[in-house]
Amino acid sequence: MKVFLLERTQRLKISPDKAWEFFSNPANLSLITPAEMRFDITSELPKRMYAGQIITYTVRPIMNLKVNWVTEITQVREPEFFCDSQLLGPYRLWNHQHHFIPISGGIEMRDIIHYAIPFGWIGWLANAIVVRRKLEYIFDYRKKYLADKFGELPG
């Protein structure tokens, strides 16, 4: 299984507490996901995130095809870090780490995503042609949304 890596870093003008409040709330995922993907949470959400939490949703990543996705919040260290992993969905492996590091004037947010595509070499080819570009598009959208909402710090 070939595992791919996508990393993103962004420095935002937001306090660590406000950052945690926003990013640890799964309901905000729809705000930071392009509207055409029609992201919809289908499970009930508690007021606070916790390790072991299961979140179900649907998304339409490519050609309006509806995909069911189930993730588990596997680790939580408030207000510094949380991790989610796919239990069911389009990837063979999906592990997304969210890091929030206090810096002067705000936070540095780091996303580290390890993912694998099913179907062997066909999946690798699909990653090169479509999947990687779509993931970069999604995270570019998030970066712009977050910069507009909170303000961005240089660096």
C-alpha positions, 0 to 999 in steps of 0.5 A: 500500500502506497501512503501519500502525505499532504501537509499544510501550515497556516498562521491565523490571527486567532487566540488558541482558545477561539481556534480550538472552539472553531476547529474542534466543532465538526459542524464547522466542517461544512463552512471550510468545505467547498459548497459544491461538495455538498458536505452534510453531517448525518450523525448527532454531534455532542457539544464537545469533541472526544476521543472515540467520537464517531462522525458520519457524513455524506460528501460529493467529491467528484462528479456529484457522486454521493459518498458516505464517510465515517470518521473516528476522532482517535486522539484529543489533546485540548487545545493543541491537537486532535486526530481523525481517521476514516473508518468507512469511506473513499480512501484505503487509509485516511489519518488527519492530524490537526495541530494548533501551536500558539505564536505571537499574535495568534496560532500556527495551524498544521494539517498533516494528512496520510492517505492511501487510495484503493485499487493498487496502481490504478489508485496511484494513477487516480491520485496523480490525475484527480485525487491529489488535485482535489485535496489540494483544492479543498485545502486551498479553499479552507486556507482562503476561508480561514484567512478571510474569517480570522485574518492571516499572519505573515510567515 
